């Protein structure tokens, strides 16, 4: 087995990380956009949710986006089904946060699959 064959799995795992980061960036963009029309912040979770969403919306570097996405995810504690009664804009934000959570979970799984350097 040559070096190219040995690197192939690691390359695929790194590609999975890159794809997961791209999916997270798209999910963050959706959260940013839907947060503009939220009117029921108090009904969605922890008191720091509006600040966490603001910080996420103003993040520029990927590490900051990821950290702020995690803050929003932790602060968003309402069951999304409850948001049906709060209007479409609030429901859209809740749905975007749920999608972002899935992207964060995929990123975590992808990062955990990358082998440690030898």
N, CA, C and O atoms as a GROMACS GRO file, in nm:
protein
  472
    1UNK      N    1   0.085  -0.117   0.000
    1UNK     CA    2   0.000   0.000   0.000
    1UNK      C    3   0.090   0.124   0.000
    1UNK      O    4   0.180   0.135   0.083
    2UNK      N    5   0.066   0.216  -0.094
    2UNK     CA    6   0.150   0.335  -0.099
    2UNK      C    7   0.092   0.448  -0.014
    2UNK      O    8  -0.019   0.437   0.039
    3UNK      N    9   0.168   0.556  -0.001
    3UNK     CA   10   0.127   0.667   0.085
    3UNK      C   11  -0.005   0.730   0.040
    3UNK      O   12  -0.085   0.773   0.122
    4UNK      N   13  -0.027   0.734  -0.089
    4UNK     CA   14  -0.150   0.792  -0.142
    4UNK      C   15  -0.271   0.713  -0.091
    4UNK      O   16  -0.371   0.772  -0.051
    5UNK      N   17  -0.262   0.583  -0.093
    5UNK     CA   18  -0.372   0.499  -0.045
    5UNK      C   19  -0.392   0.515   0.106
    5UNK      O   20  -0.504   0.511   0.154
    6UNK      N   21  -0.283   0.533   0.178
    6UNK     CA   22  -0.295   0.551   0.323
    6UNK      C   23  -0.360   0.684   0.358
    6UNK      O   24  -0.431   0.693   0.459
    7UNK      N   25  -0.338   0.786   0.277
    7UNK     CA   26  -0.394   0.918   0.304
    7UNK      C   27  -0.539   0.930   0.261
    7UNK      O   28  -0.609   1.019   0.309
    8UNK      N   29  -0.585   0.846   0.174
    8UNK     CA   30  -0.720   0.858   0.119
    8UNK      C   31  -0.829   0.863   0.227
    8UNK      O   32  -0.915   0.951   0.220
    9UNK      N   33  -0.828   0.773   0.325
    9UNK     CA   34  -0.933   0.782   0.426
    9UNK      C   35  -0.929   0.914   0.504
    9UNK      O   36  -1.033   0.973   0.532
   10UNK      N   37  -0.810   0.959   0.538
   10UNK     CA   38  -0.799   1.085   0.610
   10UNK      C   39  -0.849   1.200   0.524
   10UNK      O   40  -0.911   1.293   0.574
   11UNK      N   41  -0.822   1.192   0.395
   11UNK     CA   42  -0.871   1.295   0.303
   11UNK      C   43  -1.022   1.298   0.299
   11UNK      O   44  -1.083   1.405   0.298
   12UNK      N   45  -1.083   1.181   0.298
   12UNK     CA   46  -1.230   1.173   0.298
   12UNK      C   47  -1.287   1.228   0.428
   12UNK      O   48  -1.391   1.295   0.428
   13UNK      N   49  -1.221   1.200   0.538
   13UNK     CA   50  -1.270   1.249   0.667
   13UNK      C   51  -1.256   1.401   0.676
   13UNK      O   52  -1.343   1.469   0.730
   14UNK      N   53  -1.147   1.453   0.622
   14UNK     CA   54  -1.131   1.599   0.621
   14UNK      C   55  -1.233   1.664   0.528
   14UNK      O   56  -1.280   1.774   0.555
   15UNK      N   57  -1.265   1.596   0.419
   15UNK     CA   58  -1.368   1.647   0.328
   15UNK      C   59  -1.502   1.652   0.400
   15UNK      O   60  -1.580   1.746   0.381
   16UNK      N   61  -1.530   1.552   0.480
   16UNK     CA   62  -1.654   1.550   0.557
   16UNK      C   63  -1.660   1.668   0.654
   16UNK      O   64  -1.765   1.729   0.672
   17UNK      N   65  -1.547   1.702   0.715
   17UNK     CA   66  -1.540   1.818   0.804
   17UNK      C   67  -1.568   1.945   0.725
   17UNK      O   68  -1.644   2.031   0.770
   18UNK      N   69  -1.506   1.957   0.609
   18UNK     CA   70  -1.527   2.076   0.525
   18UNK      C   71  -1.674   2.089   0.485
   18UNK      O   72  -1.731   2.199   0.488
   19UNK      N   73  -1.736   1.978   0.448
   19UNK     CA   74  -1.877   1.981   0.411
   19UNK      C   75  -1.966   2.015   0.530
   19UNK      O   76  -2.065   2.087   0.516
   20UNK      N   77  -1.930   1.965   0.647
   20UNK     CA   78  -2.007   1.995   0.768
   20UNK      C   79  -1.994   2.143   0.803
   20UNK      O   80  -2.091   2.205   0.846
   21UNK      N   81  -1.876   2.199   0.786
   21UNK     CA   82  -1.858   2.343   0.812
   21UNK      C   83  -1.938   2.426   0.714
   21UNK      O   84  -1.994   2.530   0.751
   22UNK      N   85  -1.944   2.382   0.590
   22UNK     CA   86  -2.023   2.454   0.490
   22UNK      C   87  -2.172   2.447   0.525
   22UNK      O   88  -2.244   2.546   0.514
   23UNK      N   89  -2.217   2.330   0.568
   23UNK     CA   90  -2.358   2.316   0.609
   23UNK      C   91  -2.388   2.404   0.730
   23UNK      O   92  -2.496   2.463   0.738
   24UNK      N   93  -2.295   2.412   0.822
   24UNK     CA   94  -2.314   2.498   0.939
   24UNK      C   95  -2.320   2.644   0.896
   24UNK      O   96  -2.403   2.720   0.947
   25UNK      N   97  -2.235   2.685   0.805
   25UNK     CA   98  -2.237   2.824   0.757
   25UNK      C   99  -2.372   2.857   0.693
   25UNK      O  100  -2.424   2.967   0.714
   26UNK      N  101  -2.428   2.765   0.618
   26UNK     CA  102  -2.560   2.787   0.558
   26UNK      C  103  -2.669   2.795   0.665
   26UNK      O  104  -2.759   2.878   0.657
   27UNK      N  105  -2.659   2.709   0.765
   27UNK     CA  106  -2.757   2.711   0.874
   27UNK      C  107  -2.747   2.841   0.954
   27UNK      O  108  -2.849   2.898   0.993
   28UNK      N  109  -2.625   2.886   0.978
   28UNK     CA  110  -2.605   3.013   1.049
   28UNK      C  111  -2.667   3.127   0.970
   28UNK      O  112  -2.730   3.216   1.028
   29UNK      N  113  -2.650   3.126   0.839
   29UNK     CA  114  -2.710   3.231   0.755
   29UNK      C  115  -2.862   3.232   0.769
   29UNK      O  116  -2.923   3.338   0.773
   30UNK      N  117  -2.922   3.114   0.776
   30UNK     CA  118  -3.068   3.106   0.794
   30UNK      C  119  -3.110   3.160   0.930
   30UNK      O  120  -3.210   3.231   0.941
   31UNK      N  121  -3.033   3.127   1.033
   31UNK     CA  122  -3.064   3.179   1.166
   31UNK      C  123  -3.052   3.330   1.168
   31UNK      O  124  -3.138   3.400   1.222
   32UNK      N  125  -2.946   3.381   1.108
   32UNK     CA  126  -2.928   3.527   1.100
   32UNK      C  127  -3.048   3.594   1.034
   32UNK      O  128  -3.102   3.692   1.086
   33UNK      N  129  -3.089   3.539   0.921
   33UNK     CA  130  -3.198   3.600   0.844
   33UNK      C  131  -3.331   3.593   0.920
   33UNK      O  132  -3.404   3.691   0.926
   34UNK      N  133  -3.360   3.478   0.977
   34UNK     CA  134  -3.490   3.463   1.045
   34UNK      C  135  -3.493   3.538   1.178
   34UNK      O  136  -3.600   3.576   1.224
   35UNK      N  137  -3.378   3.561   1.239
   35UNK     CA  138  -3.374   3.633   1.367
   35UNK      C  139  -3.420   3.776   1.352
   35UNK      O  140  -3.466   3.838   1.449
   36UNK      N  141  -3.410   3.830   1.233
   36UNK     CA  142  -3.449   3.969   1.211
   36UNK      C  143  -3.597   3.994   1.239
   36UNK      O  144  -3.636   4.105   1.275
   37UNK      N  145  -3.680   3.892   1.225
   37UNK     CA  146  -3.824   3.908   1.239
   37UNK      C  147  -3.883   3.847   1.365
   37UNK      O  148  -4.005   3.839   1.379
   38UNK      N  149  -3.798   3.803   1.456
   38UNK     CA  150  -3.847   3.741   1.580
   38UNK      C  151  -3.912   3.847   1.668
   38UNK      O  152  -3.859   3.956   1.688
   39UNK      N  153  -4.028   3.810   1.720
   39UNK     CA  154  -4.098   3.901   1.811
   39UNK      C  155  -4.123   3.837   1.947
   39UNK      O  156  -4.170   3.903   2.039
   40UNK      N  157  -4.093   3.710   1.960
   40UNK     CA  158  -4.125   3.637   2.084
   40UNK      C  159  -4.000   3.582   2.151
   40UNK      O  160  -3.998   3.466   2.191
   41UNK      N  161  -3.896   3.664   2.164
   41UNK     CA  162  -3.773   3.617   2.225
   41UNK      C  163  -3.796   3.557   2.362
   41UNK      O  164  -3.738   3.454   2.396
   42UNK      N  165  -3.880   3.621   2.442
   42UNK     CA  166  -3.902   3.577   2.580
   42UNK      C  167  -3.963   3.438   2.587
   42UNK      O  168  -3.948   3.368   2.687
   43UNK      N  169  -4.032   3.397   2.480
   43UNK     CA  170  -4.098   3.266   2.478
   43UNK      C  171  -4.009   3.155   2.424
   43UNK      O  172  -4.052   3.039   2.416
   44UNK      N  173  -3.887   3.187   2.387
   44UNK     CA  174  -3.804   3.089   2.317
   44UNK      C  175  -3.694   3.027   2.400
   44UNK      O  176  -3.628   2.934   2.355
   45UNK      N  177  -3.673   3.074   2.519
   45UNK     CA  178  -3.569   3.011   2.597
   45UNK      C  179  -3.504   3.102   2.696
   45UNK      O  180  -3.567   3.189   2.756
   46UNK      N  181  -3.375   3.082   2.713
   46UNK     CA  182  -3.297   3.155   2.812
   46UNK      C  183  -3.293   3.304   2.779
   46UNK      O  184  -3.308   3.345   2.664
   47UNK      N  185  -3.272   3.383   2.884
   47UNK     CA  186  -3.268   3.527   2.867
   47UNK      C  187  -3.154   3.577   2.780
   47UNK      O  188  -3.158   3.688   2.728
   48UNK      N  189  -3.050   3.494   2.764
   48UNK     CA  190  -2.936   3.535   2.682
   48UNK      C  191  -2.954   3.503   2.533
   48UNK      O  192  -2.864   3.528   2.454
   49UNK      N  193  -3.069   3.448   2.494
   49UNK     CA  194  -3.090   3.412   2.353
   49UNK      C  195  -3.080   3.531   2.259
   49UNK      O  196  -3.011   3.521   2.157
   50UNK      N  197  -3.145   3.645   2.288
   50UNK     CA  198  -3.131   3.758   2.194
   50UNK      C  199  -2.986   3.803   2.176
   50UNK      O  200  -2.944   3.833   2.064
   51UNK      N  201  -2.909   3.808   2.285
   51UNK     CA  202  -2.769   3.848   2.275
   51UNK      C  203  -2.687   3.743   2.198
   51UNK      O  204  -2.602   3.777   2.117
   52UNK      N  205  -2.714   3.617   2.225
   52UNK     CA  206  -2.643   3.511   2.154
   52UNK      C  207  -2.673   3.518   2.004
   52UNK      O  208  -2.583   3.500   1.922
   53UNK      N  209  -2.799   3.544   1.968
   53UNK     CA  210  -2.836   3.556   1.826
   53UNK      C  211  -2.770   3.678   1.764
   53UNK      O  212  -2.725   3.673   1.649
   54UNK      N  213  -2.763   3.788   1.838
   54UNK     CA  214  -2.697   3.908   1.788
   54UNK      C  215  -2.549   3.881   1.765
   54UNK      O  216  -2.493   3.918   1.661
   55UNK      N  217  -2.486   3.816   1.862
   55UNK     CA  218  -2.345   3.783   1.848
   55UNK      C  219  -2.321   3.691   1.727
   55UNK      O  220  -2.224   3.707   1.654
   56UNK      N  221  -2.411   3.596   1.708
   56UNK     CA  222  -2.400   3.505   1.593
   56UNK      C  223  -2.413   3.583   1.463
   56UNK      O  224  -2.337   3.562   1.369
   57UNK      N  225  -2.509   3.674   1.459
   57UNK     CA  226  -2.531   3.752   1.337
   57UNK      C  227  -2.412   3.840   1.302
   57UNK      O  228  -2.394   3.875   1.186
   58UNK      N  229  -2.332   3.876   1.400
   58UNK     CA  230  -2.219   3.965   1.377
   58UNK      C  231  -2.084   3.892   1.379
   58UNK      O  232  -1.979   3.956   1.378
   59UNK      N  233  -2.088   3.761   1.382
   59UNK     CA  234  -1.964   3.681   1.377
   59UNK      C  235  -1.911   3.682   1.235
   59UNK      O  236  -1.988   3.676   1.138
   60UNK      N  237  -1.780   3.690   1.223
   60UNK     CA  238  -1.721   3.686   1.090
   60UNK      C  239  -1.630   3.565   1.070
   60UNK      O  240  -1.636   3.500   0.966
   61UNK      N  241  -1.548   3.534   1.166
   61UNK     CA  242  -1.456   3.421   1.155
   61UNK      C  243  -1.528   3.292   1.192
   61UNK      O  244  -1.616   3.291   1.278
   62UNK      N  245  -1.490   3.181   1.125
   62UNK     CA  246  -1.561   3.055   1.150
   62UNK      C  247  -1.558   3.011   1.296
   62UNK      O  248  -1.662   2.968   1.347
   63UNK      N  249  -1.446   3.020   1.366
   63UNK     CA  250  -1.449   2.976   1.508
   63UNK      C  251  -1.551   3.055   1.591
   63UNK      O  252  -1.615   3.000   1.680
   64UNK      N  253  -1.565   3.184   1.562
   64UNK     CA  254  -1.664   3.265   1.633
   64UNK      C  255  -1.806   3.223   1.596
   64UNK      O  256  -1.894   3.215   1.682
   65UNK      N  257  -1.828   3.196   1.468
   65UNK     CA  258  -1.961   3.152   1.424
   65UNK      C  259  -1.997   3.021   1.493
   65UNK      O  260  -2.109   3.005   1.542
   66UNK      N  261  -1.903   2.928   1.496
   66UNK     CA  262  -1.931   2.799   1.559
   66UNK      C  263  -1.961   2.817   1.708
   66UNK      O  264  -2.058   2.760   1.758
   67UNK      N  265  -1.880   2.894   1.777
   67UNK     CA  266  -1.901   2.916   1.921
   67UNK      C  267  -2.035   2.985   1.947
   67UNK      O  268  -2.107   2.947   2.039
   68UNK      N  269  -2.067   3.085   1.867
   68UNK     CA  270  -2.193   3.156   1.886
   68UNK      C  271  -2.313   3.072   1.845
   68UNK      O  272  -2.421   3.085   1.902
   69UNK      N  273  -2.294   2.986   1.746
   69UNK     CA  274  -2.402   2.894   1.708
   69UNK      C  275  -2.432   2.800   1.825
   69UNK      O  276  -2.549   2.771   1.853
   70UNK      N  277  -2.330   2.756   1.893
   70UNK     CA  278  -2.350   2.670   2.011
   70UNK      C  279  -2.421   2.746   2.123
   70UNK      O  280  -2.504   2.689   2.193
   71UNK      N  281  -2.387   2.873   2.139
   71UNK     CA  282  -2.456   2.954   2.242
   71UNK      C  283  -2.604   2.969   2.210
   71UNK      O  284  -2.688   2.956   2.298
   72UNK      N  285  -2.635   2.996   2.084
   72UNK     CA  286  -2.776   3.008   2.043
   72UNK      C  287  -2.847   2.875   2.066
   72UNK      O  288  -2.959   2.873   2.118
   73UNK      N  289  -2.784   2.767   2.026
   73UNK     CA  290  -2.844   2.635   2.042
   73UNK      C  291  -2.875   2.605   2.189
   73UNK      O  292  -2.983   2.554   2.222
   74UNK      N  293  -2.781   2.638   2.277
   74UNK     CA  294  -2.802   2.614   2.420
   74UNK      C  295  -2.910   2.705   2.478
   74UNK      O  296  -2.986   2.663   2.565
   75UNK      N  297  -2.918   2.828   2.430
   75UNK     CA  298  -3.014   2.925   2.485
   75UNK      C  299  -3.155   2.900   2.433
   75UNK      O  300  -3.252   2.939   2.498
   76UNK      N  301  -3.168   2.837   2.318
   76UNK     CA  302  -3.299   2.809   2.258
   76UNK      C  303  -3.355   2.682   2.323
   76UNK      O  304  -3.311   2.572   2.290
   77UNK      N  305  -3.449   2.697   2.413
   77UNK     CA  306  -3.496   2.583   2.490
   77UNK      C  307  -3.642   2.547   2.467
   77UNK      O  308  -3.691   2.449   2.522
   78UNK      N  309  -3.712   2.624   2.388
   78UNK     CA  310  -3.854   2.599   2.367
   78UNK      C  311  -3.873   2.482   2.269
   78UNK      O  312  -3.790   2.460   2.181
   79UNK      N  313  -3.982   2.411   2.286
   79UNK     CA  314  -4.020   2.309   2.188
   79UNK      C  315  -4.068   2.382   2.062
   79UNK      O  316  -4.158   2.465   2.071
   80UNK      N  317  -4.010   2.353   1.947
   80UNK     CA  318  -4.049   2.426   1.826
   80UNK      C  319  -4.199   2.419   1.796
   80UNK      O  320  -4.254   2.511   1.736
   81UNK      N  321  -4.264   2.311   1.836
   81UNK     CA  322  -4.408   2.301   1.813
   81UNK      C  323  -4.486   2.412   1.882
   81UNK      O  324  -4.590   2.454   1.832
   82UNK      N  325  -4.437   2.459   1.993
   82UNK     CA  326  -4.500   2.569   2.066
   82UNK      C  327  -4.501   2.697   1.983
   82UNK      O  328  -4.590   2.780   1.998
   83UNK      N  329  -4.404   2.711   1.896
   83UNK     CA  330  -4.392   2.834   1.818
   83UNK      C  331  -4.500   2.849   1.711
   83UNK      O  332  -4.516   2.957   1.654
   84UNK      N  333  -4.574   2.742   1.683
   84UNK     CA  334  -4.686   2.754   1.589
   84UNK      C  335  -4.781   2.863   1.634
   84UNK      O  336  -4.836   2.937   1.553
   85UNK      N  337  -4.801   2.872   1.764
   85UNK     CA  338  -4.894   2.971   1.817
   85UNK      C  339  -4.834   3.111   1.823
   85UNK      O  340  -4.905   3.207   1.855
   86UNK      N  341  -4.707   3.125   1.793
   86UNK     CA  342  -4.639   3.255   1.802
   86UNK      C  343  -4.617   3.322   1.667
   86UNK      O  344  -4.557   3.429   1.660
   87UNK      N  345  -4.664   3.260   1.561
   87UNK     CA  346  -4.653   3.321   1.429
   87UNK      C  347  -4.542   3.261   1.344
   87UNK      O  348  -4.449   3.198   1.395
   88UNK      N  349  -4.555   3.281   1.216
   88UNK     CA  350  -4.467   3.219   1.119
   88UNK      C  351  -4.322   3.266   1.132
   88UNK      O  352  -4.230   3.187   1.113
   89UNK      N  353  -4.302   3.393   1.164
   89UNK     CA  354  -4.164   3.443   1.176
   89UNK      C  355  -4.090   3.378   1.291
   89UNK      O  356  -3.973   3.343   1.279
   90UNK      N  357  -4.158   3.361   1.403
   90UNK     CA  358  -4.096   3.296   1.519
   90UNK      C  359  -4.075   3.148   1.493
   90UNK      O  360  -3.974   3.090   1.534
   91UNK      N  361  -4.170   3.085   1.425
   91UNK     CA  362  -4.157   2.944   1.387
   91UNK      C  363  -4.040   2.925   1.291
   91UNK      O  364  -3.965   2.828   1.303
   92UNK      N  365  -4.023   3.017   1.198
   92UNK     CA  366  -3.912   3.008   1.102
   92UNK      C  367  -3.778   3.014   1.175
   92UNK      O  368  -3.685   2.940   1.141
   93UNK      N  369  -3.768   3.101   1.274
   93UNK     CA  370  -3.645   3.109   1.352
   93UNK      C  371  -3.621   2.978   1.426
   93UNK      O  372  -3.509   2.926   1.426
   94UNK      N  373  -3.723   2.925   1.490
   94UNK     CA  374  -3.709   2.798   1.563
   94UNK      C  375  -3.667   2.685   1.472
   94UNK      O  376  -3.584   2.602   1.509
   95UNK      N  377  -3.723   2.681   1.353
   95UNK     CA  378  -3.686   2.578   1.256
   95UNK      C  379  -3.541   2.596   1.212
   95UNK      O  380  -3.468   2.498   1.196
   96UNK      N  381  -3.499   2.720   1.193
   96UNK     CA  382  -3.360   2.747   1.154
   96UNK      C  383  -3.264   2.704   1.265
   96UNK      O  384  -3.157   2.651   1.236
   97UNK      N  385  -3.301   2.727   1.389
   97UNK     CA  386  -3.215   2.686   1.501
   97UNK      C  387  -3.205   2.533   1.505
   97UNK      O  388  -3.097   2.479   1.528
   98UNK      N  389  -3.316   2.464   1.482
   98UNK     CA  390  -3.313   2.318   1.482
   98UNK      C  391  -3.222   2.266   1.370
   98UNK      O  392  -3.147   2.171   1.391
   99UNK      N  393  -3.229   2.328   1.254
   99UNK     CA  394  -3.143   2.289   1.142
   99UNK      C  395  -2.997   2.316   1.177
   99UNK      O  396  -2.909   2.237   1.144
  100UNK      N  397  -2.972   2.427   1.245
  100UNK     CA  398  -2.836   2.459   1.287
  100UNK      C  399  -2.784   2.357   1.387
  100UNK      O  400  -2.666   2.322   1.385
  101UNK      N  401  -2.872   2.311   1.476
  101UNK     CA  402  -2.831   2.206   1.572
  101UNK      C  403  -2.789   2.079   1.499
  101UNK      O  404  -2.689   2.016   1.535
  102UNK      N  405  -2.864   2.043   1.397
  102UNK     CA  406  -2.827   1.925   1.318
  102UNK      C  407  -2.690   1.945   1.253
  102UNK      O  408  -2.608   1.853   1.250
  103UNK      N  409  -2.666   2.064   1.202
  103UNK     CA  410  -2.537   2.093   1.139
  103UNK      C  411  -2.424   2.087   1.242
  103UNK      O  412  -2.315   2.038   1.212
  104UNK      N  413  -2.449   2.137   1.362
  104UNK     CA  414  -2.348   2.128   1.469
  104UNK      C  415  -2.320   1.983   1.506
  104UNK      O  416  -2.205   1.945   1.527
  105UNK      N  417  -2.424   1.903   1.512
  105UNK     CA  418  -2.406   1.760   1.543
  105UNK      C  419  -2.325   1.691   1.434
  105UNK      O  420  -2.238   1.608   1.464
  106UNK      N  421  -2.352   1.724   1.310
  106UNK     CA  422  -2.276   1.664   1.199
  106UNK      C  423  -2.130   1.710   1.204
  106UNK      O  424  -2.039   1.630   1.178
  107UNK      N  425  -2.107   1.836   1.236
  107UNK     CA  426  -1.970   1.885   1.247
  107UNK      C  427  -1.896   1.812   1.358
  107UNK      O  428  -1.782   1.771   1.341
  108UNK      N  429  -1.961   1.794   1.472
  108UNK     CA  430  -1.898   1.722   1.583
  108UNK      C  431  -1.862   1.579   1.542
  108UNK      O  432  -1.754   1.530   1.572
  109UNK      N  433  -1.955   1.514   1.474
  109UNK     CA  434  -1.930   1.376   1.430
  109UNK      C  435  -1.815   1.371   1.330
  109UNK      O  436  -1.730   1.282   1.335
  110UNK      N  437  -1.813   1.466   1.239
  110UNK     CA  438  -1.706   1.470   1.139
  110UNK      C  439  -1.570   1.495   1.204
  110UNK      O  440  -1.471   1.431   1.169
  111UNK      N  441  -1.566   1.589   1.299
  111UNK     CA  442  -1.440   1.617   1.368
  111UNK      C  443  -1.392   1.497   1.448
  111UNK      O  444  -1.272   1.470   1.454
  112UNK      N  445  -1.485   1.426   1.511
  112UNK     CA  446  -1.448   1.309   1.588
  112UNK      C  447  -1.399   1.193   1.502
  112UNK      O  448  -1.330   1.104   1.552
  113UNK      N  449  -1.435   1.193   1.374
  113UNK     CA  450  -1.394   1.085   1.283
  113UNK      C  451  -1.255   1.107   1.224
  113UNK      O  452  -1.197   1.015   1.167
  114UNK      N  453  -1.202   1.227   1.238
  114UNK     CA  454  -1.068   1.254   1.184
  114UNK      C  455  -0.966   1.188   1.276
  114UNK      O  456  -0.964   1.213   1.396
  115UNK      N  457  -0.881   1.105   1.218
  115UNK     CA  458  -0.781   1.038   1.303
  115UNK      C  459  -0.678   1.137   1.358
  115UNK      O  460  -0.648   1.239   1.296
  116UNK      N  461  -0.628   1.106   1.474
  116UNK     CA  462  -0.522   1.188   1.534
  116UNK      C  463  -0.398   1.177   1.448
  116UNK      O  464  -0.368   1.070   1.393
  117UNK      N  465  -0.324   1.286   1.437
  117UNK     CA  466  -0.197   1.278   1.361
  117UNK      C  467  -0.100   1.184   1.432
  117UNK      O  468  -0.094   1.178   1.554
  118UNK      N  469  -0.028   1.113   1.353
  118UNK     CA  470   0.066   1.014   1.410
  118UNK      C  471   0.196   1.076   1.449
  118UNK      O  472   0.285   1.006   1.499
   0.00000   0.00000   0.00000
